[in-house]
Amino acid sequence: MKDENLAQSVLASRTSLLTEDVIREWLIRRVADQADVDVSAIDTAAPFDSYGLNSIVTVKIAGDVEKFVKRTLSPALLFEHTSIDELASYLASELENGEPAVVTD
């Protein structure tokens, strides 16, 4: 029981570090890298497809997000939440609730 409480405490502290701003900044860097543009060129309100990312790259970014937040996510996440602002807000809300952001089948 003590180990379980410790594990929950560590998980809570890890997810509490992933605020909406932290997630947004990570997404900005990731999208800029994949789109081969400077981070200053990223508009967080713009749709992901405005950066010319194809579906393969978009699914790859979704996988990277999954690793970053340490949750199982839908590969279609970037199609469901179409901008950095939308996705960061969604993920922060889900992580705050301590629930998986999106569970895949």
Secondary structure as the mmCIF struct_conf table of DSSP 4:
data_model
#
loop_
_struct_conf.conf_type_id
_struct_conf.id
_struct_conf.beg_label_comp_id
_struct_conf.beg_label_asym_id
_struct_conf.beg_label_seq_id
_struct_conf.end_label_comp_id
_struct_conf.end_label_asym_id
_struct_conf.end_label_seq_id
HELX_RH_AL_P HELX_RH_AL_P1 LYS A 2 SER A 16
TURN_TY1_P TURN_TY1_P1 LEU A 17 LEU A 17
HELX_RH_AL_P HELX_RH_AL_P2 GLU A 20 ALA A 35
TURN_TY1_P TURN_TY1_P2 ASP A 36 ASP A 36
HELX_RH_3T_P HELX_RH_3T_P1 VAL A 39 ALA A 41
TURN_TY1_P TURN_TY1_P3 THR A 44 ALA A 45
BEND BEND1 ALA A 46 ALA A 46
STRN STRN1 PRO A 47 PRO A 47
HELX_RH_3T_P HELX_RH_3T_P2 PHE A 48 TYR A 51
TURN_TY1_P TURN_TY1_P4 GLY A 52 GLY A 52
HELX_RH_AL_P HELX_RH_AL_P3 SER A 55 VAL A 69
TURN_TY1_P TURN_TY1_P5 LYS A 70 LYS A 70
BEND BEND2 ARG A 71 ARG A 71
TURN_TY1_P TURN_TY1_P6 PRO A 75 ALA A 76
HELX_RH_AL_P HELX_RH_AL_P4 LEU A 77 GLU A 80
BEND BEND3 HIS A 81 HIS A 81
STRN STRN2 SER A 83 SER A 83
HELX_RH_AL_P HELX_RH_AL_P5 ILE A 84 GLU A 96
TURN_TY1_P TURN_TY1_P7 ASN A 97 GLY A 98
BEND BEND4 GLU A 99 GLU A 99
BEND BEND5 ALA A 101 ALA A 101
#
